[in-house]
Each structure stands twice: as structure tokens, then as C-alpha cells.
Amino acid sequence: DVKVTQSSRYLVKRTGEKVFLECVQDMDHENMFWYRQDPGLGLRLIYFSYDVKMKEKGDIPEGYSVSREKKERFSLILESASTNQTSMYLCASTPLGIGNEKLFFGSGTQLSVL
Amino acid sequence: KQEVTQIPAALSVPEGENLVLNCSFTDSAIYNLQWFRQDPGKGLTSLLLIQSSQREQTSGRLNASLDKSSGRSTLYIAASQPGDSATYLCAVRPGNYGQNFVFGPGTRLSVLP
């Protein structure tokens, strides 16, 4: 089975801190995604990547950046954490293609910014 | 712009009932539709994926159907169990390559023992 691993299940950070969320997948998937999920707002795409060193903005990229130096790893960076970035963060991956490629998710990181 | 809705928002049923969850999308130009399950505080688990050329997919007690022309999909759960309690989300992969998955808001299911 595909495994998408997020480094932390829970994180508590202070306003203004730089925060790194790490995601690793073990199935050689080309595509990786970062979402945030908030009650009443659903899943919203922050950034995605189709290849190493490639990144594309999603629907809500403000306040975030990403890094993809290796194919298996996609990092989300909060340059200066703010309280409105308190949320559940979900990483996902899928292979290249447009047919029957399933989207696989990690178990999520619940981030609290105080 | 593709939009996905799910009805009902929440559903509570007694154990053993068969039930149907609904997913609607506004643009029929899709590559596939996927159903997910999410337990509280956890990530999403893929249940079924239906390609645009398919009408349905089955896995155990789950059956998902797709009517692309009407923009609808249903997830049928047979003989529901308390362990089926979770939020169920559908997502479509729009037909314009490069467009990302669009998720519905989910249906929160409670199966009462």
C-alpha cells in the first residue's frame, strides 16, 4: 500500500515562528499536494508540485511556501506563523496520469498557533 | 468553475440499514470521481475511484455509481455498521489537464448500534 507520512500529528507553535511541515511518500509519485482543512470551509489547496523543484500555487498560498528537493519529500513552510493558520494540514500524493490515479493522503498535522 | 456539493450534510441511521450518499458536480467534463472516508482528526482514506468511462465500482459493502451527464454520483453502503461512522467526501478530477481535484464538503454519517 502507498504510504504518505506526515512528520507530526500535533504541533503547537507561537505567533511569528517559522514552521516546517514535512511529508514523505514511498511510491515514487510525481504529484504532491498540501491542503488545509477547516470546519465549514472544507479542503483548500495551498500548493502543489508535479516534479522535483517544481511548485505551483493553489487557492490559498498566501503566508506559505513549499520545497521539493527530492521526489519523495514535499515540505510546507509557514514563514511567520499567525493564529489564522491554526488548522489541520493534509499532504497527499498521486502518480502522473489522468485516468485511474487515486489520491493518497497522510494522517494529517493539527497545527495550533498561539 | 467546477463545484461539488454533497447531500445530506449529516445522516444518522440505525445499524443494519442500507443507505445512499449523494455527490453532485457542475461540470460533466471530469477524468474521474473518488470517494473518501475521513475519521475525526485523521486524514482521508480512498474508498473507490470511478473513471469517467465507467458507471460504477464496488468494494465489499460499498458501491459507487457515476452518471456523468447529469453530474451525479452516489455511494451506496449496504448493511451499515457502527464502524462505518465517519465523514464521507467525494472529489472530482476536472477534465482540463492541470486542474486539480475539487472536493465536496462531506456527509457526516453516524450509524447507531
Contacts between the chains, C-beta under 8 A, distances in Angstrom:
chain1	res1	chain2	res2	distance
A	4	B	43	7.7
A	6	B	43	7.8
A	33	B	100	7.3
A	33	B	101	7.9
A	42	B	103	5.8
A	42	B	104	7.6
A	42	B	105	4.9
A	42	B	106	7.2
A	43	B	89	7.7
A	43	B	103	4.6
A	45	B	100	5.8
A	45	B	101	7.9
A	48	B	100	6.3
A	58	B	100	7.0
A	88	B	41	7.7
A	90	B	43	5.6
A	90	B	44	7.1
A	92	B	44	7.7
A	98	B	31	4.7
A	98	B	93	7.0
A	98	B	97	6.0
A	99	B	31	6.6
A	99	B	32	6.9
A	99	B	51	5.8
A	100	B	32	6.5
A	100	B	49	6.0
A	100	B	51	5.2
A	101	B	32	7.8
A	102	B	34	6.5
A	102	B	46	4.8
A	102	B	49	5.2
A	103	B	34	6.2
A	103	B	44	7.9
A	103	B	46	6.5
A	103	B	91	7.0
A	103	B	101	6.1
A	104	B	46	6.5
A	105	B	36	7.7
A	105	B	43	4.0
A	105	B	44	4.3
A	105	B	45	7.3
A	105	B	46	7.9
A	106	B	43	5.2
A	107	B	42	5.7
A	107	B	43	4.5
A	108	B	41	7.2
A	108	B	42	6.2
A	108	B	43	4.6
A	110	B	41	6.7
